[in-house]
Amino acid sequence: MEKEPLLDGQTRQLACLGKQATLTGFLARFGLKSPLDVVWSHATNSQSLLKIALEGGRVHMIEVDILMGRYALDASDLGLDTPSVVSHQINVVSHLTLPNVDEPILAHPPELRSDLTFAHFAQIIREHNAKGGNLVGIKLDFKDPAAVIPVLNVLSAVGVGKDIPIWVNADIWQGPGGGIPKFKPVEFLEACRKYCPLASLSVGWTTGPGGLHGIPGTFVGVGGYHPKHINAALRDLRAAGILPEEGVRPGRPAIPVTRETRETRDTHETHEIGGSINDTVLITFPVSVIYTRLSLRRNDTFDRLINASEGCTLTLWGEDTVSGFRNAESGAMGKYTGKIFVDTKPPKFAGILLEHIVVLNGLVFAALLIVPIVLLVTHM
């Protein structure tokens, strides 16, 4: 991960502390009763998409993908045939945007150019929330380890993070069917803890179609999230001082306590709801809704994650053929009620196929039985 000069400790802490660092505080800030009520804007990686998300008035959390790349000045730079829908109406951070220099931008691989740098995005969010309209929080989905520290420095420089929810997201562990992560888990966790200690962590696993726990594994009942995936997550979160050791009563996160952090923590960290205070930092584990459904055949798959701390939650993501809300409230997931965010989208072919994997398994098994019989009969 790229090394950057550290900001002044008090400045960094003050800039990154927020009232939404607990689950109850996060929901209360938006006036919501359940994590299922959160409305998301997915992959908001351009000025036009950001404009739509902010003007709609319904979105609570804006999710963006972040990597190191080049700022595209206009539509021609992006290879488009028509002018950009949204011009630079807000002339900000131009001094932070340098032509032909890699910097944090909003884009999803394989794209390496965008009409929206992270610095510009952060300033727009800051000014939007300062106007007193509908509050929006941000989910930063890192695709490039080199972007992490520069982005967290920008958050502090433009003052984003004092009073809005910030989720820091990355796939830092190898998951079902997934490739080797780009991130070193403990290094990523420690960077987040150092630069934005009370931002909400959203840390998960790479996924893909292959491998023992990918699609091939579904035919023999081992597809989906496995105890070894859970073990890796808990091990690294404890090594980074994010979660208490197993058997230790969950409490405040392990943040270095100084005069500055004590004062700001008492002011910003907790949020009272009906006289009770939840002082456990919100951590969410993004899990593929399809592989989650397969994993739940082992009823205790996610128990250790949820029970590791009061603030631990799950976020269902990906394609879903039935309502993600129904999936979150029924069956084996029902025991996690109040601990599940749903960030799913309508299915494509792969989602429908894996949704009915049990039926597919039956058809494959039947074919394996029938084909030899048919061949035998025809050659008699």
C-alpha positions as a Markdown table, in Angstrom:
| # | Residue | x | y | z |
|---|---|---|---|---|
| 1 | Met | 0.0 | 0.0 | 0.0 |
| 2 | Glu | 1.3 | 3.4 | -1.0 |
| 3 | Lys | 3.1 | 5.3 | 1.8 |
| 4 | Glu | 1.9 | 8.9 | 2.3 |
| 5 | Pro | 3.0 | 11.5 | 4.9 |
| 6 | Leu | 0.8 | 11.2 | 7.9 |
| 7 | Leu | -1.6 | 14.0 | 8.7 |
| 8 | Asp | -1.5 | 15.7 | 12.1 |
| 9 | Gly | -3.0 | 13.2 | 14.5 |
| 10 | Gln | -5.7 | 15.4 | 15.9 |
| 11 | Thr | -6.7 | 16.7 | 12.5 |
| 12 | Arg | -6.9 | 13.1 | 11.2 |
| 13 | Gln | -9.0 | 11.9 | 14.1 |
| 14 | Leu | -11.4 | 14.9 | 14.1 |
| 15 | Ala | -11.9 | 14.7 | 10.3 |
| 16 | Cys | -12.7 | 11.0 | 10.3 |
| 17 | Leu | -14.7 | 10.6 | 13.4 |
| 18 | Gly | -18.5 | 10.4 | 12.7 |
| 19 | Lys | -21.7 | 9.9 | 14.6 |
| 20 | Gln | -22.6 | 6.9 | 12.5 |
| 21 | Ala | -19.8 | 4.6 | 13.7 |
| 22 | Thr | -22.3 | 2.3 | 15.5 |
| 23 | Leu | -25.2 | 0.4 | 14.0 |
| 24 | Thr | -27.8 | 2.2 | 16.1 |
| 25 | Gly | -26.2 | 5.6 | 15.4 |
| 26 | Phe | -26.0 | 4.9 | 11.7 |
| 27 | Leu | -29.7 | 4.1 | 11.4 |
| 28 | Ala | -30.7 | 6.9 | 13.7 |
| 29 | Arg | -28.8 | 9.4 | 11.6 |
| 30 | Phe | -31.1 | 8.6 | 8.6 |
| 31 | Gly | -34.2 | 8.1 | 10.8 |
| 32 | Leu | -34.4 | 4.4 | 9.9 |
| 33 | Lys | -35.6 | 1.5 | 12.0 |
| 34 | Ser | -33.9 | -1.4 | 10.1 |
| 35 | Pro | -30.8 | -2.0 | 8.0 |
| 36 | Leu | -33.2 | -3.2 | 5.3 |
| 37 | Asp | -34.5 | 0.3 | 4.9 |
| 38 | Val | -31.2 | 1.7 | 3.6 |
| 39 | Val | -31.5 | 2.8 | -0.1 |
| 40 | Trp | -28.3 | 2.5 | -2.1 |
| 41 | Ser | -26.9 | 4.1 | -5.3 |
| 42 | His | -24.6 | 1.5 | -6.9 |
| 43 | Ala | -21.4 | 2.2 | -8.8 |
| 44 | Thr | -22.0 | 6.0 | -8.9 |
| 45 | Asn | -18.8 | 6.5 | -10.8 |
| 46 | Ser | -19.6 | 9.5 | -13.0 |
| 47 | Gln | -20.8 | 13.0 | -12.7 |
| 48 | Ser | -24.1 | 12.1 | -14.4 |
| 49 | Leu | -24.8 | 9.2 | -12.1 |
| 50 | Leu | -23.9 | 11.3 | -9.0 |
| 51 | Lys | -26.2 | 14.0 | -10.1 |
| 52 | Ile | -29.1 | 11.6 | -10.4 |
| 53 | Ala | -28.4 | 10.0 | -7.0 |
| 54 | Leu | -28.2 | 13.4 | -5.2 |
| 55 | Glu | -31.3 | 14.9 | -6.9 |
| 56 | Gly | -33.6 | 12.0 | -6.3 |
| 57 | Gly | -33.8 | 12.6 | -2.6 |
| 58 | Arg | -34.3 | 8.9 | -1.7 |
| 59 | Val | -30.7 | 7.6 | -1.6 |
| 60 | His | -29.1 | 7.2 | 1.8 |
| 61 | Met | -25.7 | 5.7 | 0.8 |
| 62 | Ile | -23.8 | 6.4 | -2.4 |
| 63 | Glu | -21.4 | 3.6 | -3.4 |
| 64 | Val | -18.4 | 4.3 | -5.6 |
| 65 | Asp | -15.5 | 2.2 | -6.9 |
| 66 | Ile | -12.1 | 3.7 | -6.5 |
| 67 | Leu | -8.8 | 3.0 | -8.2 |
| 68 | Met | -5.7 | 4.9 | -9.3 |
| 69 | Gly | -6.2 | 6.3 | -12.8 |
| 70 | Arg | -6.5 | 9.3 | -15.0 |
| 71 | Tyr | -9.0 | 12.1 | -15.0 |
| 72 | Ala | -10.9 | 12.4 | -18.3 |
| 73 | Leu | -11.7 | 16.1 | -19.0 |
| 74 | Asp | -14.7 | 15.4 | -21.2 |
| 75 | Ala | -16.6 | 12.9 | -23.2 |
| 76 | Ser | -14.0 | 12.7 | -26.0 |
| 77 | Asp | -11.4 | 11.7 | -23.4 |
| 78 | Leu | -13.7 | 8.8 | -22.3 |
| 79 | Gly | -14.2 | 7.7 | -25.9 |
| 80 | Leu | -17.8 | 8.7 | -26.0 |
| 81 | Asp | -19.6 | 10.1 | -29.0 |
| 82 | Thr | -21.7 | 12.7 | -27.2 |
| 83 | Pro | -20.8 | 15.5 | -24.8 |
| 84 | Ser | -20.9 | 14.7 | -21.1 |
| 85 | Val | -24.4 | 15.0 | -19.6 |
| 86 | Val | -23.1 | 16.9 | -16.6 |
| 87 | Ser | -20.6 | 19.7 | -16.9 |
| 88 | His | -18.3 | 20.8 | -14.0 |
| 89 | Gln | -21.0 | 22.9 | -12.4 |
| 90 | Ile | -19.1 | 22.9 | -9.1 |
| 91 | Asn | -15.6 | 24.3 | -9.7 |
| 92 | Val | -13.8 | 22.7 | -6.8 |
| 93 | Val | -10.5 | 20.9 | -6.2 |
| 94 | Ser | -9.2 | 21.8 | -9.6 |
| 95 | His | -5.9 | 22.4 | -8.0 |
| 96 | Leu | -5.9 | 18.7 | -6.9 |
| 97 | Thr | -6.6 | 17.4 | -10.4 |
| 98 | Leu | -3.5 | 17.1 | -12.5 |
| 99 | Pro | -3.6 | 16.1 | -16.2 |
| 100 | Asn | -1.7 | 12.9 | -17.1 |
| 101 | Val | -1.1 | 12.0 | -13.5 |
| 102 | Asp | -2.5 | 8.9 | -11.8 |
| 103 | Glu | -4.8 | 9.9 | -8.9 |
| 104 | Pro | -7.8 | 8.3 | -7.1 |
| 105 | Ile | -10.7 | 8.3 | -9.5 |
| 106 | Leu | -14.2 | 6.7 | -9.5 |
| 107 | Ala | -14.1 | 3.8 | -11.9 |
| 108 | His | -14.5 | 0.0 | -12.0 |
| 109 | Pro | -11.9 | -2.2 | -13.5 |
| 110 | Pro | -11.0 | -2.5 | -16.4 |
| 111 | Glu | -11.7 | 1.3 | -16.7 |
| 112 | Leu | -8.8 | 3.5 | -15.9 |
| 113 | Arg | -10.3 | 6.9 | -16.7 |
| 114 | Ser | -13.2 | 8.8 | -15.3 |
| 115 | Asp | -14.8 | 12.2 | -15.4 |
| 116 | Leu | -15.0 | 12.2 | -11.6 |
| 117 | Thr | -11.9 | 12.2 | -9.4 |
| 118 | Phe | -12.3 | 11.2 | -5.8 |
| 119 | Ala | -11.3 | 14.7 | -4.6 |
| 120 | His | -14.1 | 16.2 | -6.7 |
| 121 | Phe | -16.6 | 13.7 | -5.5 |
| 122 | Ala | -15.7 | 14.3 | -1.8 |
| 123 | Gln | -16.1 | 18.0 | -2.2 |
| 124 | Ile | -19.5 | 17.6 | -3.9 |
| 125 | Ile | -20.7 | 15.3 | -1.1 |
| 126 | Arg | -19.5 | 17.8 | 1.5 |
| 127 | Glu | -21.3 | 20.7 | -0.1 |
| 128 | His | -24.5 | 18.7 | -0.7 |
| 129 | Asn | -24.7 | 17.8 | 2.9 |
| 130 | Ala | -23.8 | 21.3 | 4.1 |
| 131 | Lys | -26.9 | 22.7 | 2.3 |
| 132 | Gly | -29.2 | 20.8 | 4.7 |
| 133 | Gly | -31.0 | 18.6 | 2.2 |
| 134 | Asn | -31.3 | 14.9 | 2.4 |
| 135 | Leu | -28.2 | 13.5 | 4.1 |
| 136 | Val | -26.1 | 11.0 | 2.1 |
| 137 | Gly | -23.3 | 8.8 | 3.3 |
| 138 | Ile | -20.6 | 7.2 | 1.2 |
| 139 | Lys | -19.4 | 3.7 | 0.7 |
| 140 | Leu | -15.8 | 3.6 | -0.7 |
| 141 | Asp | -15.3 | 0.4 | -2.6 |
| 142 | Phe | -11.5 | 0.1 | -3.1 |
| 143 | Lys | -10.3 | -1.7 | -6.2 |
| 144 | Asp | -6.7 | -0.7 | -5.9 |
| 145 | Pro | -4.5 | -0.8 | -2.7 |
| 146 | Ala | -2.5 | 2.2 | -3.9 |
| 147 | Ala | -5.6 | 4.4 | -3.6 |
| 148 | Val | -6.4 | 3.7 | 0.0 |
| 149 | Ile | -4.1 | 6.1 | 1.9 |
| 150 | Pro | -4.4 | 9.0 | -0.7 |
| 151 | Val | -8.2 | 8.7 | -0.5 |
| 152 | Leu | -8.3 | 8.8 | 3.3 |
| 153 | Asn | -6.0 | 11.8 | 3.2 |
| 154 | Val | -8.4 | 13.6 | 0.8 |
| 155 | Leu | -11.3 | 12.9 | 3.2 |
| 156 | Ser | -9.4 | 14.7 | 5.9 |
| 157 | Ala | -8.3 | 17.5 | 3.6 |
| 158 | Val | -11.8 | 18.5 | 2.5 |
| 159 | Gly | -13.5 | 17.8 | 5.8 |
| 160 | Val | -15.6 | 14.9 | 4.8 |
| 161 | Gly | -16.2 | 12.5 | 7.6 |
| 162 | Lys | -17.1 | 14.8 | 10.5 |
| 163 | Asp | -20.8 | 14.3 | 10.3 |
| 164 | Ile | -21.7 | 11.7 | 7.6 |
| 165 | Pro | -21.5 | 7.9 | 7.5 |
| 166 | Ile | -18.4 | 6.6 | 5.7 |
| 167 | Trp | -18.0 | 2.9 | 4.9 |
| 168 | Val | -14.6 | 1.7 | 3.8 |
| 169 | Asn | -14.9 | -1.5 | 1.6 |
| 170 | Ala | -12.6 | -3.9 | 0.0 |
| 171 | Asp | -12.3 | -7.6 | -0.8 |
| 172 | Ile | -9.4 | -8.5 | 1.4 |
| 173 | Trp | -9.8 | -12.3 | 1.7 |
| 174 | Gln | -10.1 | -15.1 | -0.8 |
| 175 | Gly | -13.6 | -16.4 | -0.9 |
| 176 | Pro | -15.7 | -19.0 | -2.7 |
| 177 | Gly | -14.5 | -19.3 | -6.3 |
| 178 | Gly | -12.5 | -16.1 | -5.9 |
| 179 | Gly | -9.0 | -15.2 | -6.9 |
| 180 | Ile | -6.1 | -14.1 | -4.6 |
| 181 | Pro | -7.0 | -10.6 | -3.3 |
| 182 | Lys | -5.0 | -7.5 | -4.2 |
| 183 | Phe | -5.0 | -6.4 | -0.6 |
| 184 | Lys | -3.0 | -7.6 | 2.3 |
| 185 | Pro | -5.7 | -8.0 | 4.9 |
| 186 | Val | -4.0 | -6.8 | 8.1 |
| 187 | Glu | -2.2 | -4.0 | 6.3 |
| 188 | Phe | -5.5 | -2.7 | 4.9 |
| 189 | Leu | -7.3 | -2.9 | 8.3 |
| 190 | Glu | -4.4 | -1.2 | 10.1 |
| 191 | Ala | -4.4 | 1.7 | 7.5 |
| 192 | Cys | -8.1 | 2.2 | 8.0 |
| 193 | Arg | -7.7 | 2.1 | 11.8 |
| 194 | Lys | -4.9 | 4.6 | 11.6 |
| 195 | Tyr | -6.4 | 7.1 | 9.1 |
| 196 | Cys | -10.1 | 6.8 | 9.8 |
| 197 | Pro | -10.5 | 4.7 | 13.0 |
| 198 | Leu | -14.2 | 5.1 | 13.4 |
| 199 | Ala | -15.3 | 4.8 | 9.8 |
| 200 | Ser | -17.4 | 1.6 | 9.3 |
| 201 | Leu | -15.4 | -1.3 | 7.9 |
| 202 | Ser | -17.0 | -3.2 | 5.1 |
| 203 | Val | -14.6 | -6.1 | 4.5 |
| 204 | Gly | -15.3 | -9.2 | 2.5 |
| 205 | Trp | -14.1 | -12.0 | 0.2 |
| 206 | Thr | -13.3 | -12.3 | -3.5 |
| 207 | Thr | -15.8 | -14.6 | -5.3 |
| 208 | Gly | -16.0 | -16.2 | -8.7 |
| 209 | Pro | -17.4 | -19.2 | -10.5 |
| 210 | Gly | -14.5 | -21.7 | -10.2 |
| 211 | Gly | -12.8 | -23.6 | -7.4 |
| 212 | Leu | -13.9 | -26.1 | -4.8 |
| 213 | His | -16.2 | -23.7 | -3.1 |
| 214 | Gly | -17.4 | -22.1 | -6.4 |
| 215 | Ile | -19.9 | -23.5 | -8.8 |
| 216 | Pro | -18.2 | -26.9 | -9.0 |
| 217 | Gly | -18.5 | -27.3 | -5.3 |
| 218 | Thr | -22.3 | -26.7 | -5.4 |
| 219 | Phe | -22.7 | -30.2 | -7.0 |
| 220 | Val | -21.2 | -31.9 | -4.0 |
| 221 | Gly | -22.6 | -29.7 | -1.3 |
| 222 | Val | -19.4 | -27.7 | -0.5 |
| 223 | Gly | -20.2 | -24.5 | -2.5 |
| 224 | Gly | -20.4 | -21.1 | -0.8 |
| 225 | Tyr | -18.7 | -19.7 | 2.3 |
| 226 | His | -16.8 | -22.2 | 4.3 |
| 227 | Pro | -15.5 | -22.1 | 7.9 |
| 228 | Lys | -12.0 | -21.5 | 6.6 |
| 229 | His | -13.2 | -18.2 | 5.1 |
| 230 | Ile | -14.7 | -17.1 | 8.4 |
| 231 | Asn | -11.6 | -18.2 | 10.3 |
| 232 | Ala | -9.4 | -16.0 | 8.1 |
| 233 | Ala | -11.6 | -12.9 | 8.6 |
| 234 | Leu | -11.7 | -13.3 | 12.4 |
| 235 | Arg | -8.0 | -14.0 | 12.7 |
| 236 | Asp | -7.0 | -10.8 | 10.7 |
| 237 | Leu | -9.5 | -8.6 | 12.4 |
| 238 | Arg | -8.2 | -9.6 | 15.8 |
| 239 | Ala | -4.6 | -9.3 | 14.6 |
| 240 | Ala | -5.4 | -5.7 | 13.6 |
| 241 | Gly | -7.0 | -4.9 | 16.9 |
| 242 | Ile | -10.4 | -4.4 | 15.3 |
| 243 | Leu | -12.2 | -7.2 | 17.2 |
| 244 | Pro | -11.6 | -8.5 | 20.7 |
| 245 | Glu | -10.0 | -11.9 | 21.2 |
| 246 | Glu | -12.4 | -14.8 | 21.2 |
| 247 | Gly | -14.1 | -15.1 | 24.5 |
| 248 | Val | -13.5 | -11.5 | 25.4 |
| 249 | Arg | -16.6 | -9.4 | 26.0 |
| 250 | Pro | -17.0 | -7.0 | 23.0 |
| 251 | Gly | -16.6 | -3.4 | 23.9 |
| 252 | Arg | -15.1 | -0.3 | 22.4 |
| 253 | Pro | -12.8 | -0.8 | 19.4 |
| 254 | Ala | -9.1 | -1.0 | 20.1 |
| 255 | Ile | -8.2 | 2.6 | 19.2 |
| 256 | Pro | -5.2 | 4.3 | 20.8 |
| 257 | Val | -6.6 | 6.4 | 23.5 |
| 258 | Thr | -5.2 | 10.0 | 23.7 |
| 259 | Arg | -6.6 | 13.2 | 25.0 |
| 260 | Glu | -7.8 | 14.0 | 21.5 |
| 261 | Thr | -9.4 | 10.6 | 20.7 |
| 262 | Arg | -11.0 | 10.5 | 24.2 |
| 263 | Glu | -12.7 | 13.9 | 23.7 |
| 264 | Thr | -13.8 | 13.3 | 20.1 |
| 265 | Arg | -14.9 | 9.8 | 20.9 |
| 266 | Asp | -17.1 | 10.9 | 23.7 |
| 267 | Thr | -18.6 | 13.6 | 21.4 |
| 268 | His | -19.0 | 11.6 | 18.2 |
| 269 | Glu | -18.8 | 7.9 | 18.6 |
| 270 | Thr | -22.0 | 6.9 | 20.4 |
| 271 | His | -25.6 | 7.8 | 19.6 |
| 272 | Glu | -28.3 | 7.4 | 22.2 |
| 273 | Ile | -31.5 | 5.6 | 21.2 |
| 274 | Gly | -34.2 | 5.5 | 23.9 |
| 275 | Gly | -31.6 | 6.0 | 26.7 |
| 276 | Ser | -29.4 | 3.1 | 25.7 |
| 277 | Ile | -26.0 | 3.4 | 24.1 |
| 278 | Asn | -24.4 | 1.0 | 21.7 |
| 279 | Asp | -20.7 | 1.7 | 21.8 |
| 280 | Thr | -19.7 | -1.1 | 19.5 |
| 281 | Val | -18.3 | 0.1 | 16.1 |
| 282 | Leu | -20.3 | -1.0 | 13.1 |
| 283 | Ile | -18.5 | -3.7 | 11.0 |
| 284 | Thr | -20.2 | -5.3 | 8.0 |
| 285 | Phe | -19.2 | -8.4 | 6.0 |
| 286 | Pro | -20.4 | -8.2 | 2.4 |
| 287 | Val | -21.5 | -11.7 | 1.3 |
| 288 | Ser | -22.7 | -12.8 | -2.1 |
| 289 | Val | -26.4 | -13.4 | -1.9 |
| 290 | Ile | -26.1 | -16.5 | -4.1 |
| 291 | Tyr | -23.2 | -18.1 | -2.3 |
| 292 | Thr | -24.9 | -17.1 | 1.0 |
| 293 | Arg | -27.9 | -19.1 | 0.1 |
| 294 | Leu | -25.8 | -22.1 | -0.6 |
| 295 | Ser | -23.8 | -21.6 | 2.6 |
| 296 | Leu | -26.9 | -21.6 | 4.7 |
| 297 | Arg | -27.3 | -25.3 | 4.3 |
| 298 | Arg | -24.7 | -25.3 | 7.0 |
| 299 | Asn | -26.9 | -23.4 | 9.5 |
| 300 | Asp | -24.1 | -21.9 | 11.6 |
| 301 | Thr | -21.9 | -20.6 | 8.8 |
| 302 | Phe | -22.1 | -16.9 | 9.8 |
| 303 | Asp | -22.8 | -17.3 | 13.5 |
| 304 | Arg | -19.2 | -16.6 | 14.6 |
| 305 | Leu | -19.0 | -13.4 | 12.5 |
| 306 | Ile | -22.3 | -12.0 | 13.9 |
| 307 | Asn | -21.4 | -13.0 | 17.5 |
| 308 | Ala | -17.8 | -11.6 | 17.4 |
| 309 | Ser | -19.1 | -8.2 | 18.3 |
| 310 | Glu | -22.4 | -6.4 | 18.8 |
| 311 | Gly | -21.6 | -4.2 | 15.8 |
| 312 | Cys | -21.0 | -7.1 | 13.4 |
| 313 | Thr | -23.5 | -7.3 | 10.5 |
| 314 | Leu | -23.8 | -8.9 | 7.0 |
| 315 | Thr | -24.5 | -7.1 | 3.7 |
| 316 | Leu | -26.1 | -9.2 | 1.0 |
| 317 | Trp | -24.9 | -8.2 | -2.4 |
| 318 | Gly | -25.1 | -9.4 | -6.0 |
| 319 | Glu | -27.9 | -10.8 | -8.2 |
| 320 | Asp | -31.0 | -12.1 | -6.5 |
| 321 | Thr | -34.0 | -14.0 | -8.0 |
| 322 | Val | -36.2 | -13.5 | -5.1 |
| 323 | Ser | -36.4 | -10.3 | -3.0 |
| 324 | Gly | -33.3 | -9.9 | -1.0 |
| 325 | Phe | -35.5 | -8.6 | 1.8 |
| 326 | Arg | -37.4 | -11.8 | 1.9 |
| 327 | Asn | -34.2 | -13.8 | 1.9 |
| 328 | Ala | -32.9 | -11.7 | 4.8 |
| 329 | Glu | -36.0 | -12.2 | 6.9 |
| 330 | Ser | -36.7 | -15.8 | 6.3 |
| 331 | Gly | -35.2 | -19.3 | 6.8 |
| 332 | Ala | -31.8 | -19.6 | 8.3 |
| 333 | Met | -31.1 | -15.9 | 7.8 |
| 334 | Gly | -34.1 | -15.0 | 10.1 |
| 335 | Lys | -31.9 | -15.4 | 13.2 |
| 336 | Tyr | -29.8 | -12.4 | 12.0 |
| 337 | Thr | -32.8 | -10.1 | 11.8 |
| 338 | Gly | -31.7 | -6.5 | 12.5 |
| 339 | Lys | -28.1 | -7.3 | 11.4 |
| 340 | Ile | -28.5 | -7.6 | 7.7 |
| 341 | Phe | -28.2 | -4.9 | 5.0 |
| 342 | Val | -29.5 | -5.7 | 1.5 |
| 343 | Asp | -27.7 | -4.3 | -1.5 |
| 344 | Thr | -28.8 | -6.6 | -4.3 |
| 345 | Lys | -29.9 | -6.1 | -7.9 |
| 346 | Pro | -32.2 | -7.9 | -10.3 |
| 347 | Pro | -30.8 | -11.2 | -11.7 |
| 348 | Lys | -29.1 | -12.1 | -14.9 |
| 349 | Phe | -28.8 | -15.6 | -16.3 |
| 350 | Ala | -26.1 | -16.7 | -13.8 |
| 351 | Gly | -28.2 | -15.6 | -10.8 |
| 352 | Ile | -31.2 | -17.5 | -12.0 |
| 353 | Leu | -29.1 | -20.6 | -12.7 |
| 354 | Leu | -27.5 | -20.6 | -9.3 |
| 355 | Glu | -30.7 | -19.8 | -7.5 |
| 356 | His | -32.1 | -23.1 | -8.7 |
| 357 | Ile | -28.9 | -25.1 | -8.1 |
| 358 | Val | -30.7 | -27.8 | -6.2 |
| 359 | Val | -33.0 | -28.5 | -9.2 |
| 360 | Leu | -29.9 | -28.3 | -11.5 |
| 361 | Asn | -28.1 | -30.8 | -9.4 |
| 362 | Gly | -31.0 | -33.2 | -9.6 |
| 363 | Leu | -31.1 | -32.9 | -13.4 |
| 364 | Val | -27.4 | -33.5 | -13.8 |
| 365 | Phe | -27.7 | -36.6 | -11.5 |
| 366 | Ala | -30.6 | -37.9 | -13.5 |
| 367 | Ala | -28.8 | -37.4 | -16.7 |
| 368 | Leu | -25.8 | -39.3 | -15.4 |
| 369 | Leu | -28.1 | -42.2 | -14.6 |
| 370 | Ile | -30.2 | -42.1 | -17.8 |
| 371 | Val | -27.6 | -41.5 | -20.4 |
| 372 | Pro | -25.7 | -44.8 | -19.8 |
| 373 | Ile | -29.0 | -46.7 | -19.7 |
| 374 | Val | -30.1 | -45.2 | -23.0 |
| 375 | Leu | -26.8 | -46.0 | -24.6 |
| 376 | Leu | -27.0 | -49.6 | -23.3 |
| 377 | Val | -30.5 | -50.1 | -24.6 |
| 378 | Thr | -29.7 | -48.7 | -28.1 |
| 379 | His | -26.8 | -51.0 | -28.5 |
| 380 | Met | -28.6 | -54.1 | -27.5 |
